């Protein structure tokens, strides 16, 4: 197996990177384009901010639970078939969301939409593990995927804000369906990376794989570290539209610009991660990202506790909460998946499910004090970001439990 990412013919490699990045972007696509619409959905469907945030939490929960299904399925059936089914279902469910008559139906459809989109998230990570193994090579590819997929949180809210100028929030879901069609066409170009002789198909094998993973201290600690940091990001995503548009009275379009500016930080740190991981190592880059996020989380809480700050002051710690995700995401993923190539689908499922389940649980809590309070968001982000940093200190490196089955053959 090669130690560098560009092991395929250059054009094929770039195409694969683009498609995998698009699949990994299902999460931010499903949430971020929708963000500027949250206040208008509350008004149009005559419901509360908390109920509207449950449509976000339902999608996040679907993204979590769907990974627990799609990951093991891809270990049993191969990567390609479950991926195509998931992306196709995502297109159909996006169109159904556009026709939702009330918030209850929208919550259910968003849950199902998340279940379908989860296939892209979990299987794209498993494909990287199949092709490039673990260690710095995989971390570099994950960082490059972060660069590709981070276009979504930059562009999605901007596009969502502009869609609201021309139509209602329902138009956002029509656009999501159209993007899903394009991703489906790209997915058709991917080859199978998990050959039949490596597949594990029984419920017993799935249970054994999950049991092995939860007993692996290194896997659990890196999963918790990345998951709590990601949940801090989800809290920001869920609460920020109400904070910016309601508490501070700014427009949906201005919120989109502010959100996109913060997301550019992910692209910058993701680029640094891809360039530095071979020299510095994944563990060091992960620790730097977690320290920066935790310090910013504490700073945010301090600023908010002193009274409602000017918006410009609030945006500074928020930027440094979001930007380190470009360091945290790819490196925590590479470190967690590295020893588990033969069950990469199941390992990727547990890793992703934890992050999204925590995000789904804490998201609505950011709105418990109403539209105009910033305090719950600040408290949650500070606790989650500090928890992510603390988890790394429980890693007992270099002891690693390796999956006791042969590795996947090297990519052509």
Secondary structure, 3 states (H helix, E strand, C coil): CCCCCCCCCHHHHHHHHHHHHHHHCHHHHHHHHHHCCHHHHHHHCCCCHHHHHHHHHHHHHHHHHHHHHHHHHHHHHCHHHHHHHHHHHHHHHHHHHHCCCCHHHHHHHHHHHHHHHHHHHHHHHHHHHHHHCCHHHHHHHHHHHHHHHHHHHHHHHHHHHHHHHHCCCHHHHHHHHHHHHHHHHHHCCCCCCCCHHHCCCCHHHHHHHHHHHHHCHHHHHHHHHHHHHHHHHHHHHHHHHHHHHHHCCCCHHHHHHHHHHHHHHHHHHHHHHHHHHHHHCHHHHHHHHHHHHHHHHHHHHHHHHCCCCCHHHHHHHHHHHHCCHHHHHHHHHHHHHCCCCCCHHHHHHHHHHHHHHHHHHHHHHHHCCCCCCCHHHHHHHHHHHHHHHHHHCCCCCCCCCCCCCCCCCCCC
